Amino acid sequence: MFNIYNMTKNKLEDFFLKNGEKKFKATQVYEWLYKKRVNSFDEMNNISKNTINLLKENFEFEKLKLLTCLSDIDVDKYLFELFDGNKIEAVLMHHDYGYSLCISTEVGCNMGCLFCESGRLKKVRNLNVSEMVLQILMVEEIKKVRISHIVLMGVGEPFDNYDNVIDFVNVINDPKGIDIGARHITISTCGLIPKIKEFTNFDKQVNLAISLHAPNNEIRNKIMPINKAYKIEELIKTIKAYLEKTKRRVTFEYIMLDGINDSDICAIELAELLKGMNAYVNLIPYNSTSNDSLFKKSKKENILKFYDILKKNNINVTIRREFGSKVMAACGQLRANYKEEE
């Protein structure tokens, strides 16, 4: 049985047409699902009984199971159990501009970035569309808030689950769906170049973030295995083509690792690498993980110096606000290992 939350509106329209129904019924169903937030097909009282039976015969209405919620200042981390018993995490962040939800896209991750907890749990499977959509719906229901921004930066590499991620974006961006603006949705990738090229032709103004974390191949090879498949020069060339086609600004994420990638030379190299690009760098202080024997957080003065060098070289740069580390909800800390968290 297929979960109803897997369906984009276009796919639901096709379903109704193939079953001899009018396609406008897809809009009716979407309004019940995402505007009125019903919990069963029987609550859709402006839809005929025959159509309700058709829906029941083909779709299920199952939700995720909330296992626990941990809170810190302006942060809530939710641990959900999926339909097959696997577990994922989502993090709600309260900013001055509203609520942002960081969602997971896979169970585990095969990218193996050494500074990231997610890679310790090897990829089990992709999340389907419903499992991503329901992270939003359930957090809104639990917290009683309206989520205005979505970042795909939780457990998993979004572009390793490309087709489901694109359908997910279509669901949440649809005016009859959750109706989150495309410019309020950010997809992060560590650099799967074929999928970045495919994403270049995506027709929505969704934000792209690149997990770069090093200014050269030597450092990136050591901390990010993906760089051995797609060198940094090829990645930058692909991003420049993306910028030329989309006219959209790109974010480069850069986690600050003491003695690894935080030197003045690294800052100068990074500035030269990104020179002239419509982009900005988001410097991320390292958050503690099980690999603390390998990495330490850069000293505050080194982060500020790195920032100043980029600024002086006309690179737009910010330092990410630190929060959520007390509940292992900060950048790089998600793993969804319930037994360890207990």
matplotlib code that plots the C-alpha trace (Angstrom):
import matplotlib.pyplot as plt

x = [0.0, 1.3, 1.4, -0.8, 1.9, 4.2, 2.0, 2.8, -0.3, 0.6, 0.9, -2.4, -4.1, -2.7, -4.0, -7.5, -7.5, -6.4, -9.2, -12.0, -12.1, -11.7, -8.3, -9.5, -10.1, -6.4, -6.6, -9.5, -7.4, -4.4, -6.4, -7.6, -4.1, -2.1, -4.6, -7.0, -4.5, -7.0, -5.9, -8.1, -9.8, -13.2, -12.8, -12.7, -16.5, -16.8, -15.5, -17.8, -17.9, -16.8, -13.7, -13.0, -13.2, -10.8, -8.3, -8.6, -8.0, -4.8, -3.3, -2.6, -2.5, 0.3, 2.3, 5.7, 6.2, 7.7, 10.2, 11.7, 12.3, 15.3, 15.4, 18.0, 17.8, 15.9, 16.3, 14.3, 15.6, 13.0, 13.7, 11.2, 10.7, 9.8, 7.3, 10.0, 11.5, 14.4, 15.0, 15.7, 16.2, 14.9, 15.9, 13.7, 15.5, 13.9, 15.4, 14.4, 12.8, 10.7, 11.1, 13.4, 13.4, 16.5, 15.2, 16.9, 16.8, 18.2, 18.6, 22.4, 24.8, 27.5, 29.5, 31.7, 32.8, 35.1, 33.9, 30.2, 28.3, 25.8, 28.4, 29.1, 25.7, 26.2, 23.3, 20.4, 18.0, 16.6, 13.7, 10.6, 8.7, 6.1, 8.9, 10.3, 7.0, 5.8, 8.8, 7.4, 3.7, 4.5, 6.8, 4.3, 1.6, 3.7, 5.2, 2.1, 4.1, 4.2, 7.6, 8.7, 12.1, 13.3, 17.0, 17.9, 21.0, 20.0, 21.1, 21.9, 23.1, 20.1, 21.4, 22.0, 18.2, 17.6, 14.2, 12.5, 14.0, 12.7, 9.2, 9.4, 10.2, 7.3, 4.9, 6.0, 6.3, 2.9, 0.4, -2.2, 0.4, 2.5, 3.2, 6.7, 8.4, 11.1, 13.6, 12.9, 14.1, 17.8, 19.3, 22.9, 25.2, 28.8, 29.4, 27.6, 28.4, 26.1, 23.1, 24.2, 24.2, 20.7, 19.6, 20.8, 17.7, 15.2, 12.5, 12.2, 14.3, 15.5, 18.7, 21.8, 24.5, 27.8, 29.6, 33.1, 35.1, 38.5, 40.2, 42.2, 42.2, 44.9, 42.8, 39.5, 40.7, 41.6, 38.3, 35.7, 36.0, 33.7, 36.5, 38.4, 35.6, 34.9, 37.9, 37.5, 38.3, 35.6, 33.2, 33.9, 33.6, 30.1, 29.0, 30.1, 27.9, 25.0, 25.5, 25.5, 22.4, 20.3, 21.5, 21.1, 23.6, 25.3, 26.3, 29.6, 29.6, 33.0, 33.4, 36.3, 38.7, 41.7, 45.0, 43.3, 41.7, 41.7, 45.1, 45.6, 46.9, 43.7, 41.7, 43.7, 43.3, 39.6, 39.2, 41.1, 39.0, 35.7, 36.9, 34.2, 31.5, 28.0, 28.4, 28.9, 30.8, 29.2, 31.9, 30.8, 32.5, 33.1, 30.7, 31.8, 31.3, 32.7, 35.7, 37.0, 40.3, 40.7, 39.2, 38.9, 37.0, 39.1, 40.0, 37.7, 40.6, 41.4, 37.8, 37.6, 40.9, 39.8, 36.6, 38.6, 40.8, 37.8, 36.2, 39.3, 39.3, 35.7, 34.2, 30.8, 31.0, 29.1, 29.8, 27.1, 25.3, 26.1, 23.2, 21.9, 25.2, 23.9, 21.4, 23.6, 21.5, 24.2, 25.7, 27.5, 26.1, 23.0, 23.1, 19.7, 21.2, 18.4, 20.3, 23.3, 21.1, 19.3]
y = [0.0, 3.4, 6.3, 9.2, 11.7, 10.3, 11.8, 15.1, 16.9, 16.0, 12.3, 12.4, 14.0, 11.3, 8.7, 10.1, 10.4, 6.8, 5.7, 7.6, 10.5, 14.2, 15.5, 18.4, 15.9, 15.9, 19.5, 18.7, 15.9, 18.1, 20.8, 18.2, 16.8, 20.1, 22.9, 21.1, 18.5, 15.6, 12.2, 9.9, 9.8, 9.6, 13.2, 14.5, 15.2, 17.0, 14.0, 11.3, 7.9, 6.1, 8.3, 7.8, 4.1, 4.4, 6.2, 3.7, 0.8, 2.4, 4.5, 4.4, 7.2, 6.1, 8.6, 8.5, 7.5, 10.1, 8.4, 11.4, 15.1, 16.8, 20.6, 23.3, 27.1, 27.8, 24.1, 21.0, 17.6, 15.0, 11.3, 9.5, 5.8, 5.0, 2.4, -0.3, 0.4, 2.6, 5.9, 9.4, 12.8, 16.3, 19.6, 22.6, 25.9, 29.2, 32.2, 35.8, 35.3, 32.3, 28.5, 26.5, 22.6, 20.6, 17.3, 13.9, 12.5, 9.0, 6.4, 6.6, 8.1, 6.7, 9.8, 9.1, 12.7, 12.2, 15.2, 14.1, 11.7, 10.8, 8.9, 6.5, 4.8, 3.6, 4.1, 1.7, 3.2, 6.3, 8.0, 8.1, 11.3, 10.7, 10.2, 13.6, 15.4, 13.9, 15.3, 18.7, 17.9, 16.2, 18.8, 21.5, 19.5, 18.7, 22.2, 24.1, 26.4, 27.2, 26.2, 28.8, 27.4, 23.9, 22.8, 19.4, 19.0, 16.2, 12.6, 11.6, 13.1, 14.7, 14.2, 10.5, 10.4, 12.8, 11.8, 11.6, 14.9, 16.6, 15.2, 16.3, 19.8, 19.8, 18.7, 21.3, 24.1, 23.5, 26.3, 23.7, 21.6, 22.9, 26.1, 26.8, 29.2, 27.8, 30.5, 29.2, 25.7, 24.8, 21.6, 20.7, 18.4, 17.3, 17.5, 14.8, 16.5, 14.6, 15.5, 19.1, 19.3, 17.8, 20.2, 23.1, 22.5, 22.3, 24.9, 26.1, 28.8, 26.4, 27.3, 25.2, 24.7, 23.0, 21.3, 22.3, 22.3, 22.6, 24.9, 22.2, 18.6, 17.6, 18.6, 17.6, 14.1, 13.5, 14.6, 14.0, 10.8, 12.2, 14.4, 11.3, 10.8, 14.5, 16.8, 20.3, 21.9, 19.9, 20.8, 24.6, 24.4, 22.7, 25.4, 28.1, 26.6, 26.4, 30.0, 31.0, 29.1, 29.9, 33.3, 32.0, 32.5, 29.5, 28.9, 27.2, 25.5, 25.4, 23.6, 25.0, 22.3, 23.3, 22.8, 21.2, 23.8, 27.0, 28.6, 31.9, 30.1, 28.1, 31.3, 32.9, 29.7, 29.7, 33.3, 32.6, 29.5, 31.5, 34.8, 36.4, 33.9, 34.8, 33.0, 33.3, 31.2, 30.0, 29.3, 26.6, 26.1, 22.4, 20.6, 17.6, 14.1, 10.6, 11.6, 14.2, 12.3, 13.5, 17.0, 19.9, 23.2, 26.1, 28.7, 31.7, 34.1, 31.8, 31.8, 35.5, 35.9, 33.5, 35.6, 38.8, 37.4, 36.4, 39.8, 41.6, 39.5, 40.5, 37.1, 37.3, 35.4, 34.7, 32.7, 30.3, 30.8, 28.0, 26.3, 22.8, 21.1, 20.2, 17.9, 16.7, 18.7, 21.0, 20.7, 17.4, 15.8, 13.9, 10.2, 8.7, 5.9, 5.6, 3.0, 5.3, 8.3, 6.4]
z = [0.0, -1.0, 1.5, 0.3, 1.3, -1.4, -4.1, -5.8, -7.0, -10.6, -9.8, -7.9, -10.9, -13.2, -10.7, -10.8, -14.6, -15.0, -12.7, -14.5, -12.1, -12.6, -12.0, -9.9, -7.1, -6.6, -5.5, -3.1, -1.5, -1.2, 0.6, 3.1, 3.6, 3.8, 4.6, 7.0, 8.1, 8.4, 9.7, 7.6, 4.2, 5.9, 7.1, 3.5, 3.5, 0.2, -1.7, -2.9, -1.1, -4.3, -4.5, -0.8, -1.3, -4.3, -2.1, 0.6, -1.8, -3.1, -0.3, 3.4, 5.9, 8.2, 10.2, 11.7, 15.4, 17.7, 20.0, 21.8, 21.7, 23.2, 23.6, 24.0, 23.6, 20.4, 19.3, 19.4, 18.1, 17.2, 16.9, 14.6, 14.0, 10.4, 9.1, 9.0, 12.4, 11.1, 12.8, 11.6, 13.2, 12.4, 14.1, 14.5, 14.9, 16.1, 14.3, 14.3, 10.9, 11.9, 12.3, 10.2, 10.1, 9.2, 7.8, 7.0, 3.5, 4.1, 6.8, 7.3, 4.8, 2.5, 2.0, 5.0, 5.8, 8.8, 10.8, 10.5, 12.8, 10.1, 8.1, 11.0, 10.3, 6.7, 4.4, 4.9, 2.4, 0.9, 2.6, 0.4, -0.1, 2.6, 5.2, 4.4, 4.2, 7.5, 9.3, 8.6, 9.3, 12.6, 13.9, 13.1, 14.9, 17.9, 18.3, 17.2, 14.9, 11.2, 9.7, 7.2, 6.0, 5.2, 5.0, 3.7, 5.9, 8.3, 8.0, 4.4, 1.2, -0.5, -4.1, -3.4, -3.2, -6.0, -7.5, -4.1, -3.0, -6.1, -5.5, -1.9, -2.9, -5.4, -2.6, 0.0, -2.5, -4.0, -3.1, -2.4, -0.4, 2.5, 0.5, 1.5, -0.9, -3.1, -1.9, 1.7, 0.8, 0.8, -0.5, 0.6, -1.2, -0.6, -4.4, -6.5, -9.7, -12.1, -9.8, -9.5, -13.3, -13.3, -10.6, -12.8, -15.0, -12.1, -12.6, -9.0, -7.3, -4.6, -2.8, -3.3, -0.6, -1.2, 1.7, 0.7, 3.9, 2.2, -0.3, -2.1, -3.0, -0.5, 2.5, 1.0, 0.1, 3.7, 5.3, 2.5, 0.4, -2.3, -3.4, -4.7, -7.2, -8.0, -7.6, -6.3, -9.7, -11.4, -8.6, -8.9, -12.7, -12.3, -9.8, -12.1, -14.9, -12.4, -11.5, -15.2, -15.9, -12.8, -11.7, -8.2, -5.4, -3.9, -0.3, 0.5, 3.9, 5.6, 8.9, 10.9, 12.0, 14.3, 12.5, 9.5, 7.3, 9.3, 8.5, 6.8, 3.8, 3.6, 3.8, 1.0, -1.1, -0.5, -1.5, -4.7, -5.5, -5.1, -6.6, -8.8, -8.0, -6.9, -3.6, 0.1, 2.6, 5.8, 8.4, 10.8, 14.2, 14.6, 16.9, 19.1, 17.7, 18.4, 16.2, 18.6, 18.7, 15.0, 15.1, 17.4, 17.1, 15.6, 18.1, 18.1, 17.1, 14.1, 12.9, 13.1, 11.3, 8.6, 8.3, 8.0, 5.2, 3.2, 3.7, 2.6, -0.5, -1.3, -0.4, 1.2, 4.5, 7.6, 10.8, 11.7, 15.0, 17.4, 19.0, 19.7, 20.6, 24.1, 22.6, 19.7, 17.3, 15.8, 12.4, 11.9, 15.1, 13.8, 13.8, 14.8, 16.9, 19.5, 21.7, 22.1, 22.8, 25.5]

ax = plt.figure().add_subplot(projection="3d")
ax.plot(x, y, z, "-o")
ax.set_aspect("equal")
plt.show()
